[in-house]
Amino acid sequence: MNFRVNILLLNLSLACAFKATAGGVADGGGFAYQAPRTALVVASSQLTEMLLSFKWPDRKACLNEQLKERYLPAIDPELMAKVISDLRHEPSKELERKNYRGELEPLVMNYGSDALGPYIEVLKPFYIGFMAYNPAIPGMLDQVKTLLLHESSHVFGYTEMEANVFSFTFINQGDTFHSPFNVRCIGKRPKL
């Protein structure tokens, strides 16, 4: 009898431990989703500051040049900062989209627009993937920033490849960000 009671208590303690570490996914998140939420808050606030303090080329000076050449769509840094700072958290929502090979893949984030304007939804795969987020691990926060920049650039018409290059280049070049992928009128739209 003692053996059965011990097994029952062990099972109950394991179930409680799993509930605590899994974060109660059924009831909307909980403890396990705190790390991804922290990563999003820190990354979005740092990106907002970067976007609003970056010295963007003058938009009016670019208009004639943009008519002559095919440039990347212009990004409004204030709007991009607003989209990144007003994330919609959807820890239980799952969406799929076909990739360039025609295969369905789960989305980590999704973008769209409604009566309130453009937005980014952060979906379940992000929360699962970043449950182990640790700010002490180098590069983890840059991954989150890159994802946010990538997704928000779609709001301005960037293709998948352009969004990849833009987000990676912006994060890795910081204040020295000047390339054909710059968002005002620095260069022509590259052939990818």
C-alpha positions in Angstrom: 0.0 0.0 0.0 2.8 2.4 0.8 4.3 1.8 -2.6 1.0 2.7 -4.3 0.7 5.9 -2.2 4.3 6.8 -3.1 3.6 6.3 -6.8 0.4 8.3 -6.6 2.2 11.2 -4.8 5.1 11.0 -7.3 2.7 11.3 -10.2 0.8 14.2 -8.6 4.1 16.0 -7.9 5.2 15.5 -11.5 1.9 16.7 -12.8 2.1 19.8 -10.6 5.7 20.4 -11.7 4.7 20.0 -15.4 1.8 22.4 -14.9 4.2 25.0 -13.3 6.8 24.7 -16.0 4.4 24.4 -18.9 2.8 27.6 -17.8 -0.8 26.4 -18.1 -1.0 26.7 -21.8 -4.7 25.8 -21.7 -5.4 28.8 -19.6 -3.6 31.4 -21.7 0.1 31.2 -20.9 1.4 31.8 -17.4 4.9 31.4 -16.1 6.5 29.7 -19.1 5.4 32.6 -21.4 7.0 35.3 -19.1 10.4 34.8 -20.7 9.1 35.4 -24.3 7.0 38.3 -23.2 10.1 39.8 -21.4 12.1 39.4 -24.6 9.4 41.1 -26.7 9.1 44.1 -24.3 12.9 44.6 -24.1 13.4 44.1 -27.9 10.5 46.3 -28.9 11.5 49.2 -26.6 15.1 49.1 -27.8 14.0 48.9 -31.5 11.6 51.8 -31.0 14.4 53.9 -29.6 16.7 52.9 -32.4 14.2 53.6 -35.1 13.2 57.1 -33.8 16.9 58.2 -33.1 18.3 56.8 -36.4 19.3 59.6 -38.9 17.1 58.7 -41.9 17.7 60.3 -45.3 15.3 63.2 -46.1 12.2 61.9 -47.7 11.5 64.9 -49.9 14.9 64.9 -51.4 14.4 61.4 -52.5 11.1 61.8 -54.4 12.5 62.7 -57.8 15.1 59.9 -57.5 12.4 57.4 -56.6 10.5 58.2 -59.7 13.6 57.5 -61.9 14.6 54.3 -60.3 12.8 51.4 -58.6 13.6 51.8 -54.9 12.6 49.8 -51.9 9.3 51.0 -50.5 9.9 53.9 -48.1 9.5 53.1 -44.4 8.0 55.6 -42.0 10.2 55.1 -38.9 7.4 56.5 -36.6 4.9 54.1 -37.9 7.3 51.2 -37.8 8.1 52.1 -34.2 4.4 52.2 -33.4 3.8 48.8 -35.0 6.7 47.3 -33.1 5.7 48.8 -29.8 2.0 47.8 -30.1 2.4 44.1 -30.5 -0.7 41.8 -30.3 0.1 38.8 -28.1 -1.5 35.6 -29.3 0.2 32.8 -27.4 -2.5 30.2 -28.3 -2.9 31.2 -32.0 -1.4 29.1 -34.8 -1.2 30.0 -38.5 0.5 28.4 -41.4 1.6 29.8 -44.8 3.3 28.3 -47.8 7.0 28.9 -48.0 8.9 29.5 -51.2 9.0 25.8 -51.9 5.2 25.6 -51.6 5.3 23.7 -48.2 3.1 24.8 -45.3 5.1 26.2 -42.4 3.9 27.5 -39.0 4.3 31.3 -38.6 6.1 32.7 -35.7 4.6 36.2 -36.3 2.0 37.6 -38.6 1.3 41.1 -39.9 -1.9 42.7 -41.1 -4.0 45.8 -40.9 -7.4 46.7 -39.6 -9.4 49.7 -38.5 -6.7 50.5 -35.9 -3.9 50.4 -38.5 -1.1 48.0 -39.3 -0.2 45.4 -36.6 2.0 42.4 -35.8 0.7 39.4 -34.0 3.1 37.3 -32.0 2.0 33.6 -32.4 2.3 30.4 -30.4 5.5 29.1 -32.1 7.3 32.3 -30.9 6.3 31.7 -27.3 7.3 28.0 -27.4 10.6 28.8 -29.2 11.6 31.5 -26.7 10.5 29.9 -23.4 14.2 29.5 -22.6 15.0 33.1 -23.3 17.9 34.3 -21.2 19.2 37.9 -21.6 22.6 36.7 -20.6 23.0 34.5 -23.7 24.6 36.7 -26.4 22.5 37.2 -29.6 19.2 36.0 -28.2 17.8 39.6 -28.0 19.1 40.4 -31.5 17.1 37.4 -32.8 13.9 38.8 -31.4 14.7 42.3 -32.8 15.4 40.8 -36.2 12.1 39.0 -36.2 10.2 42.2 -35.2 12.0 44.2 -37.9 11.4 41.5 -40.5 7.7 41.3 -39.8 7.1 45.1 -39.6 8.9 45.7 -42.9 6.2 43.6 -44.6 3.7 46.3 -43.6 5.6 48.6 -46.0 5.6 46.1 -48.9 8.9 44.3 -48.5 9.1 40.8 -49.9 10.3 37.9 -47.8 13.9 38.2 -49.1 14.0 42.0 -48.8 12.6 41.8 -45.2 15.3 39.2 -44.3 18.1 41.4 -45.7 16.7 44.6 -44.2 16.3 43.3 -40.7 19.6 41.5 -40.6 21.5 44.5 -42.0 19.8 47.0 -39.7 20.6 45.0 -36.6 24.1 44.1 -37.6 25.2 47.6 -38.9 23.4 49.8 -36.4 24.4 53.4 -36.8 26.4 52.7 -40.0 23.3 51.3 -41.8 23.8 52.5 -45.4 23.2 50.0 -48.1 21.0 49.4 -51.2 18.5 48.0 -48.7 18.2 51.3 -46.9 14.6 52.4 -46.5 14.4 55.8 -48.0 16.5 56.5 -51.1 20.0 55.3 -50.5 20.0 52.8 -53.3 18.1 51.0 -56.0 16.0 47.9 -55.3 18.5 45.1 -55.7 17.8 42.2 -57.9 17.5 39.1 -55.7 
